[in-house]
Amino acid sequence: MNLTTKQKQYLKGLAHSLKPVVLLGANGLTEGVLAEIDSALNHHELIKVKVASSDRELKNAIVDAIVRETQSAKVQTIGHIVVLFRHSEEMKIALPKAK
């Protein structure tokens, strides 16, 4: 899923007040964590995930794996927090039209 800059800006504004719904701990990215992220995306469409890793390359690899496995779009990464978006069947969030 590719988002335009305008769509990303809109989603960043919506995500500003959100708290992380999934926290990755010492066990890293497991099947259970992926299932929880997938469930949260189905329910909320726009979520924050906290990736607690001090290694920047490992953190980026984990974020890339999450995006790939959940077929979501990465909206933004700030520190250890990544904002993810994926439309659910109800399409709760209406994105600005892409030009």
ABEGO torsion letter per residue (X at the ends): XBBBAAAAAAAAAAAAABBBABBBBAAEBBAAAAAAAAAAAAAAGBBBBBBBBABAAAAAAAAAAAAAAAGBBBABBBEABBBBBBBBAAGABBBBBBX
